[in-house]
Amino acid sequence: MTSAAIFSQALTGMRTARVEVEATISNGLPQIAIIGLSEKRARQLRERIRSAIEHSGYKVPDRRIVVNLAPDDLFKEHAGFDLPIVLAILMASKQLEPARFKGFCAMGELTLTGHIRQVPGLFIAAVACQQEGLTFLGPYQTDIAALPGFERYLPVASLQELKSELKQAPASPKAPVEPADTGHLMLDDVLGQTLAKRSLTVAAVGGHHLLMVGPPGSGKTMLAQRLAGLMAPLTEPQRLELACVQSVLGFAPRLQDIKRPFREVHQSTSKAALIGGGSPPKPGEITLAHLGVLFLDEIAEFSAQVLNQLRQPLEQGFIDLSRAHHRTRYPAAFQLVAAMNPCPCGWLGSAKPCSCAAEQVKRYRQRVSGPILDRIDLQISVSGLEPSLMLGPSAPKQTPSEHATAQLLIQRGRENKRERVREMGDQDATFDLTRSARSQLLKLAEQMHFSARTMARIMRVGRTLADIEGETLVSSQHLEEALILRQP
């Protein structure tokens, strides 16, 4: 009896666990038994193994082959185990030298002709191997070799290449620093809407969620699309995190091409599509919008059951998905931008007459629950665009660029915030209020029956406004503007 083993990775959500793939060859009827996979997966895998080995110039041993994937309690139903299983069989049959692959971790799907394909989770598995000190053997993906400190990535295109000496993949060029507006839309394209643009500036500095209420055609969608261009450039760890998210879905992005995502979700989206689901659970729209913008247009048209799924991620920046045999956590640190009409017909408060009864307007607005609204820091009204702004002979031209001006304010706010946190720590915003601001907020909270969360959100927005102006303490003026930005 001969045996050999190699490591691989089992993928569960955004995490991996090391799996030992062991193969033994003994006397007996020629067959391949695979332990640790479902019978359906094992049956498909046996056929691919035989075809791939024979097409690559190797020989399938005409004895009893037993392959074991340990530990047994991990979920291992993915195609990434094709390559390590074949490697273990070829090493056990002495067609490959076992010493060459000591300390290796392999992952990849095989074609019938022995070529190796990429699989979901490849990027995450490579990062896990880096942390565990293993040499990663898998399909060719240049950006894996470009990971900081990751120098043990050996790409292989087919099983035939395993016969020759494997060479390290060349590292791709280091991703350049991305300007905040590269590849994104500009604020200058939106005419008017001074309050909405101010809200986008505040949201970009403080990471606040935003709700815009206004009639159709007032520019709500255009404004939402421009928030990603005002957010801070991605850092290298953030690019890597977004690459791992995309890797779960089977994509192989280049690090330098990754930008902050903007995901626009339709009203017909289901709960599983929004937060993630399936067995095993796959990431949903909120995870695909991680470190970017999630835009819900016509939020009042969404099902209440769907909207209420956002409670946890809006507060905590991640989502826990529990199923019968799986428990997975996906990141969901997105900024929510929502838009809605003021009434069912959409024209309430505009120049066009509204045809809705008061009870209809009330029921329409109640479709967005109080707990969801309570978690949205900025809630503003967006008025319809005056025709003279578009067609008038004196249409305004922004000089200097409104987008550039907003970026300067945002950059100054971020720098002031970093300096404040460095000197004072990220303390509770209540300690930053002046005496007059404290008494003003207390009086308003008693009059308007603010919840504790609402008070905390108002103080957070006031803190952001103070950072933009370079003030150490949050004054009454900052609180007044924070209240203006929270009353649609």
Secondary structure, DSSP 8 states (H G I E B T S, - for coil): -EEEEEEEEEEETTEEEEEEEEEEEESSSSEEEEESS-HHHHHHHHHHHHHHHHHTT----SSEEEEEEESTTS---SGGGHHHHHHHHHHHTTSS-GGGGTTEEE--EE-TTSBEE--TTHHHHHHHHHHHT-EEEES--HHHHTSTT---EEE-SBGGGGGS---------------TTTTS--GGGS-S-HHHHHHHHHHHHHT--EEEE--TTSSHHHHHHTSGGGS----HHHHHHHHHHHHHTT----GGG----EEEE-TT--HHHHHEETTTTEE-HHHHTTTSEEEETTGGGS-HHHHGGGHHHHHHSEEEEE-SS-EEEEE---EEEEEE-SSSSS-TTSSS-----HHHHHHHHTTS-HHHHHT-SEEEE-----HHHHHSTT----SS-HHHHHHHHHHHHHHHHHHHHHHH-S--GGGGB-HHHHHHHHHHHHHHT--HHHHHHHHHHHHHHHHHHT-SSB-HHHHHHHHHTT--
